[in-house]
Structure formats: structure tokens, C-alpha cells
Amino acid sequence: MSDRCSSLPGMSWTRGLFAALAVCVLLLTGSAGCDSSAAHDRKNGDSPSPVGKLLDDTDKQGRHLREVDDKGAPEVGIEVQPDADDSWDVRLTVHHFSFSPAGTKSPAVAGRGFAYLFVDHHLVTRLRGPSYRLPAELVPRGTHHVTARLYADDGTVWAVDGKAVESTADITASESESGSEVTPGSTANTAAFGMSNTDLHAGGRASPHGVGKA
């Protein structure tokens, strides 16, 4: 009787050890299962990999360039024409690029985003579509540079070969009876995406203006 009783503490200790080991195994298995699930989610695209390469270079407004391969990269062209009320009709032509609607989440997605419109390097507006009416008061008498530049949804600048994807048209506002006019030979009247030969970049993208170091 005493022998059987004396073995009970040993049995209790052994069972406790097995229970503790079982708990450890379950914890380890659960942790491995979580890691496996996370890896599976990443594989399924829940955590997308970065698009292109983020450069140290920025545009004049301080936004970093996001460089992508030339093949299939976004392209933009701009055409600017005078309107009857002395305003200017701005039209963009894009390839390999879609405008994101307002409220789009910020991560960069290949071939998507918005455009910023500049007059003489001064920001005028953000564009979520290919057309805009440029008010006459923003274009005083003289010659001006109207630039459209493409951005990813996170605010970085789409770029190829270290150069921002953008296009520029030169326009001249006058006080003649005919109103504002497009300068002869300006980028606004040329056929290739509204760009002159001096503005063309490989693949139809315009050469950058004002790209500098961060």
C-alpha cells in the first residue's frame, strides 16, 4: 500500500511534464502556422512588393523619383490651345497609364496615379483626368511653359533613366485683337504628343525640367 502510494507523486510529476511538453509543441506549431499563413498571404499579393526603384533624386517640388523600366513605362503628351474666353484648353495624352480616382489609397501601383500641371514650374492643380481649363489670369502676357508630370498614388514621380515622365508645351499670351495665341513652332502645335523635337525623350516621354538632388 505504501509502495503504491509512494509512486503517485512520481506519476503526477511525469504527467505534468508530458502536459508541459504538449503545450510547448502546440505553441511552436501555432507559431509556424502563423508564419506559413503570412508567407501565403504575401504570395497572394496582400503585401505587394514595391514598384520600380525609389531614387534619391527629386523633382523641383522635392518629390522623389520612382524609376521603372522603359518597356511599358507610363508616357504623357500635352497639347494646349487658346479658348474663346482667353483661357487655355489643356489636353493630355497618356499611354501605359491610368488616372486614379480621388480617394485612392497611397501605395504605388504600376501604371496608375495622377498628373500635376505646372505653369513656369509653379504648381497649378492636380489632374485626375486628361483635360483641364487653364484660367487666363494664370497666364499673363508673354511666353510660358505648361508642363504635365505623372505621379504614382504615393506622390512619387514616375521616371525612366533617372528622368521624370513629363511633357511641356510653350504658349504665348498676347493682348492682340485675336486674343491669346500659341507661339509658332511651339510644342502645343506639334504632332508627337504635343512635343517639339527638343522636348522629346525616348519612347514618347518628354525630357525633364528641374530634376535635382534631394
C-alpha positions as CSV (number, residue, x, y, z in Angstrom):
1,M,0.0,0.0,0.0
2,S,2.8,2.3,0.9
3,D,4.7,1.4,-2.2
4,R,1.7,2.2,-4.4
5,C,1.1,5.5,-2.6
6,S,4.8,6.4,-2.8
7,S,4.7,6.1,-6.6
8,L,1.8,8.5,-7.0
9,P,3.9,11.7,-6.7
10,G,6.2,10.3,-9.4
11,M,3.2,9.6,-11.7
12,S,1.8,13.1,-11.1
13,W,5.2,14.7,-11.9
14,T,5.5,12.6,-15.1
15,R,2.1,13.6,-16.3
16,G,2.8,17.2,-15.5
17,L,6.0,17.0,-17.6
18,F,4.1,15.5,-20.5
19,A,1.4,18.2,-20.3
20,A,4.0,21.0,-20.3
21,L,5.8,19.4,-23.3
22,A,2.5,19.1,-25.2
23,V,1.8,22.8,-24.6
24,C,5.2,23.8,-25.9
25,V,4.7,21.7,-29.0
26,L,1.3,23.4,-29.6
27,L,2.8,26.8,-29.2
28,L,5.6,26.1,-31.6
29,T,3.2,24.6,-34.2
30,G,0.9,27.5,-33.9
31,S,3.8,29.9,-34.4
32,A,4.9,28.0,-37.5
33,G,1.4,28.0,-38.8
34,C,1.2,31.8,-38.4
35,D,4.5,32.3,-40.3
36,S,3.2,30.0,-43.1
37,S,0.0,31.9,-43.3
38,A,1.8,35.2,-43.5
39,A,4.0,33.9,-46.3
40,H,1.0,32.6,-48.1
41,D,-0.7,36.0,-47.9
42,R,2.4,37.7,-49.2
43,K,2.5,35.2,-52.1
44,N,-1.2,36.0,-52.9
45,G,-0.4,39.7,-53.1
46,D,-1.8,41.0,-49.9
47,S,1.6,42.7,-49.3
48,P,2.6,43.9,-52.8
49,S,6.3,44.3,-53.5
50,P,7.5,47.9,-54.3
51,V,7.1,49.1,-57.8
52,G,10.3,50.2,-59.5
53,K,13.2,51.7,-57.7
54,L,12.9,54.8,-55.4
55,L,15.7,57.2,-56.3
56,D,17.4,59.9,-54.2
57,D,16.8,62.4,-57.0
58,T,13.7,64.6,-56.7
59,D,11.7,66.9,-58.9
60,K,11.8,70.7,-58.2
61,Q,9.0,70.2,-55.7
62,G,11.0,67.7,-53.6
63,R,9.2,64.6,-54.6
64,H,11.3,61.5,-55.1
65,L,11.6,59.8,-58.5
66,R,10.3,56.2,-58.9
67,E,12.3,54.7,-61.7
68,V,10.7,51.9,-63.8
69,D,11.9,50.0,-66.9
70,D,11.5,51.8,-70.2
71,K,9.4,49.0,-71.7
72,G,5.8,49.6,-70.7
73,A,6.6,52.7,-68.7
74,P,4.0,55.5,-68.4
75,E,4.0,58.1,-71.1
76,V,2.4,61.6,-71.3
77,G,2.0,64.2,-74.0
78,I,0.4,67.7,-73.7
79,E,-1.5,69.9,-76.1
80,V,-2.5,73.4,-75.1
81,Q,-4.8,75.6,-77.3
82,P,-6.3,79.0,-76.7
83,D,-10.0,79.2,-76.0
84,A,-12.6,81.9,-76.8
85,D,-12.6,83.5,-73.4
86,D,-8.8,83.9,-73.3
87,S,-8.5,80.7,-71.2
88,W,-6.5,77.7,-72.4
89,D,-7.7,74.2,-73.2
90,V,-5.2,71.7,-71.9
91,R,-5.3,68.1,-73.2
92,L,-3.1,65.2,-72.0
93,T,-2.5,62.0,-74.0
94,V,-1.2,59.1,-71.9
95,H,0.0,55.6,-72.6
96,H,0.6,52.7,-70.2
97,F,-1.1,54.9,-67.6
98,S,-4.5,55.3,-66.0
99,F,-5.7,58.1,-63.8
100,S,-6.7,57.0,-60.3
101,P,-10.0,58.4,-58.9
102,A,-9.9,60.7,-55.9
103,G,-9.5,58.9,-52.6
104,T,-7.3,56.1,-54.0
105,K,-5.1,54.5,-51.3
106,S,-1.5,55.7,-51.4
107,P,0.7,52.7,-52.3
108,A,2.2,53.0,-55.7
109,V,0.7,50.7,-58.4
110,A,2.3,50.2,-61.8
111,G,0.9,52.5,-64.5
112,R,-1.5,54.3,-62.2
113,G,-1.6,57.7,-60.5
114,F,-2.3,61.3,-61.3
115,A,-0.7,64.3,-63.0
116,Y,0.4,67.7,-61.7
117,L,0.1,70.7,-64.0
118,F,2.6,73.4,-63.8
119,V,3.0,76.8,-65.4
120,D,6.6,78.1,-65.4
121,H,7.4,75.4,-62.8
122,H,4.7,76.7,-60.4
123,L,2.1,74.1,-59.4
124,V,-1.4,74.9,-60.7
125,T,-3.5,71.8,-60.0
126,R,-3.7,68.0,-59.6
127,L,-5.3,66.3,-62.6
128,R,-7.4,63.1,-62.2
129,G,-8.2,63.1,-65.9
130,P,-6.9,64.2,-69.3
131,S,-8.4,67.6,-69.6
132,Y,-8.3,71.0,-67.8
133,R,-9.3,74.6,-68.5
134,L,-6.4,76.9,-67.6
135,P,-7.7,80.3,-66.5
136,A,-6.5,83.4,-68.3
137,E,-5.3,85.0,-65.1
138,L,-2.7,82.3,-64.6
139,V,-1.2,83.0,-68.0
140,P,-0.3,86.7,-68.2
141,R,1.1,88.4,-71.3
142,G,4.3,86.7,-72.5
143,T,5.6,83.2,-73.2
144,H,5.0,80.4,-70.7
145,H,5.9,76.8,-70.2
146,V,3.0,74.5,-69.4
147,T,4.1,71.1,-68.0
148,A,2.3,67.9,-67.1
149,R,4.1,65.4,-64.9
150,L,3.0,61.9,-63.9
151,Y,3.0,60.7,-60.3
152,A,2.2,57.5,-58.5
153,D,-0.6,57.5,-55.9
154,D,2.0,57.7,-53.1
155,G,3.2,61.1,-54.5
156,T,6.5,59.8,-56.1
157,V,7.3,60.8,-59.7
158,W,7.3,58.2,-62.4
159,A,10.7,58.2,-64.0
160,V,12.7,56.4,-66.7
161,D,16.5,56.5,-66.9
162,G,16.6,58.9,-64.0
163,K,14.3,61.4,-65.7
164,A,10.7,62.4,-64.7
165,V,7.9,61.3,-67.1
166,E,6.5,64.7,-68.2
167,S,5.7,66.8,-71.2
168,T,5.9,70.6,-71.8
169,A,4.2,73.0,-74.2
170,D,5.3,76.6,-74.8
171,I,2.4,79.1,-75.2
172,T,2.3,82.9,-75.6
173,A,-0.4,85.1,-74.3
174,S,-0.9,88.4,-76.1
175,E,-3.2,91.4,-75.9
176,S,-3.9,91.5,-79.6
177,E,-7.4,91.6,-81.0
178,S,-7.2,87.9,-81.7
179,G,-6.5,87.2,-78.0
180,S,-4.1,84.7,-76.8
181,E,-2.1,82.7,-79.3
182,V,0.1,79.7,-79.5
183,T,3.7,80.6,-80.3
184,P,4.6,79.4,-83.9
185,G,6.6,76.2,-83.7
186,S,5.7,75.7,-80.0
187,T,5.1,72.3,-78.5
188,A,1.4,73.0,-78.4
189,N,1.0,72.5,-82.2
190,T,3.4,69.6,-82.8
191,A,2.1,66.1,-83.7
192,A,4.0,63.8,-81.4
193,F,2.1,64.0,-78.2
194,G,2.3,67.8,-78.5
195,M,6.0,67.8,-78.0
196,S,8.7,69.5,-80.0
197,N,11.9,67.7,-81.1
198,T,13.9,69.4,-78.3
199,D,11.4,68.1,-75.7
200,L,11.2,64.5,-76.9
201,H,12.5,61.7,-74.7
202,A,12.9,58.1,-75.8
203,G,9.6,56.3,-76.0
204,G,7.5,59.4,-76.4
205,R,8.2,60.8,-72.9
206,A,9.3,64.4,-72.6
207,S,12.7,65.3,-71.2
208,P,12.6,66.5,-67.6
209,H,12.8,70.1,-66.3
210,G,14.1,70.9,-62.9
211,V,15.1,67.4,-61.7
212,G,17.7,67.8,-58.8
213,K,19.1,66.1,-55.8
214,A,17.3,65.6,-52.6
